[in-house]
């Protein structure tokens, strides 16, 4: 008999990548099966006829990104708009949401055209030659993203998982780890004072870890209750792969650098494929594999096309007034989310009932809370639905859907390689305010390149951590 096996899971691992929409990454996942999964379930995605109008009123259809597409793994060739105003433009054709907020998802091409116009004049952004507004309609084929697609077809894909708010990175990462952004709807706020899932686990004597990729994790500085937590909770990816035992909850960061594996547009998506591969096999080869649930997702859509209108009915997390007058009663756009466990039937499309609360990033919190009997952090995760129902097998599978799949590699030059990334800048600013405050950071002219920021972050981390006692009492 197939039943909910969440109680058999002892380790939940989350890898949250950057700024890609569901359609953009997985829209053609089951095109070869007329959008019906391997398990016979309907799959809500593209027919190939979806389109937006450009500024000339001409129809621009979705199109496949294949390995033969020029600069395939750097598509789209520039960073689309991703903040609240840009998301509104993409959804409603206006920076202000109408009342009621009925989305047509018809403004992606025109918003990208506007973004390209100003980014091409700003030296802090890179634009690949011949980048056009139509590129925002590009959709990776399963063959182009073989690792993500193999996991999505081999385990479970969530075709109705939404970011928590229609805006950029930091508010959505705050929702994923704390159930609220405390009203913030942009990346200007670098840290949050609300309790996080990490502090909640500590209070309940449950273990957790946060790993950066090549540098200690930025997430440590995002919440008050992680800044002063024991150093034993934090590490880099090599520490994760070498770990002898997994705690109940693990949160993984990609490399934030423009040459890294975050998959942020217009960085190298193939490097993200390698990271997903490496995370999967670190767990698959672990003795704890049969008791592990891996959640792969992106924090937000990053301005990339998606055809599904985000639903309303979201529960505001708290009484905080939102920036721009946003009331937190509607979700952000869909993001690619894949659930991986040997207790999942291959080819599953996992979604909640039509009249239920839609899945968003706080489903991660609810799953952790339900598994270990923890209270909710906010009203949003209290209202969320966990993903335990995807775990239906009483006997763990022994097959490997990724066996023999080759990780892709990119061709061409990374257009942003010399530039610091947005998240690098934010990390550096956070580090400037801890330990020995460097209040003159914002105006510094000596930090210009990716390498400059990498060195500054390493130096500040070393200076901050030096006086700390490893294993000190957790806050």
ABEGO torsion letter per residue (X at the ends): XBBBAAAABABBBBBBBBGBBAAAAAAAAAAAAGGBBAAGBBBBBBAGABBBBBAAGBBBBBBBBBAABBGAAAOBABBBBABAAAAAAAAAGBABBBOBBBBAGAAAAAAAAAAAAAAAABAABBBBBGBBAAAAABBBBAAABAAAAAAAAABBBBAABBBABBBBAAAAAAAAAAGBAGGBABAABABBABBBAAAAAAAAGBBBBBBBBABBBAAAAABAAAAABBAAABBBAAAAAABABBBABBBBBBBABAABAAGBOABBAAAAAAAAAAAAAAAAABAAAAABBBBBBBABAGGBBBABBBBBGBBBABABBBBGGBAGABBBBBBBBBBBBAABBBGBBBBBBAABBBBBAAAAAAAAAAAAGBBBABAAAAABBBAAAABABABBBABBAABGBBBBBBBEBBAAAABBBAAAAAAAAAAAABEBBBAAAAABAABABAAAAAAAAAAAAAAAAAABBBGBBBX
